[in-house]
Amino acid sequence: ALEMRHVVAKFLSSPEGVLYVNNKPVKRIVRCRDLLSSAAKNEGLSPDEYLMRLRQPGKKGGLYGGGPELTCLSNILRRSISIYHL
């Protein structure tokens, strides 16, 4: 899990990286830096602070995987990820 956190943080911090977001019926392209800025703002952090917290294990105050992290992971794995709330 910690290794995956580092991979996602590296992907998010890519200055020229882009992500594909599948909002049916339209697929959008989002820049990594824009998603990082938005996620950091929602947490009340700077992008650098957000990445630092993302790289930490959850027990040490790290962030838990939410929408931005799952979007990155979906792009890295080239697979859809669906979340079901029961």
C-alpha positions, -999 to +999 in steps of 0.1 A: +000+000+000+028+024+008+045+017-026+012+025-043+009+058-024+044+068-037+034+058-073+002+078-071+020+108-056+046+107-084+019+105-110+000+134-095+031+156-093+040+151-130+041+186-144+030+176-179+009+145-170-027+142-180-055+119-167-085+105-184-117+109-164-147+089-176-178+110-168-203+090-189-212+097-216-182+121-220-145+113-213-125+143-202-088+150-200-076+166-169-041+178-162-024+162-131-014+195-117-050+208-119-063+177-100-035+180-075-043+217-069-080+210-065-074+181-041-050+201-020-073+230-018-102+208-006-079+195+022-067+230+031-032+222+021-006+233-005+001+209-033+035+201-017+019+194+017-008+173+000+019+151-017+039+148+015+008+136+034-002+113+006+032+095+008+027+089+045+010+057+059-025+063+072-014+055+107+011+084+106-014+110+094-014+102+057-043+109+035-067+081+026-074+073-011-102+094-024-114+104-058-081+120-070-060+091-059-084+065-074-085+085-107-047+083-108-047+046-100-073+039-126-051+057-152-019+039-141-036+005-142-056+014-173-087-001-156-120+013-144-125+015-107-160+014-093-169+022-057-201+007-042-215+020-009-236-006+009 
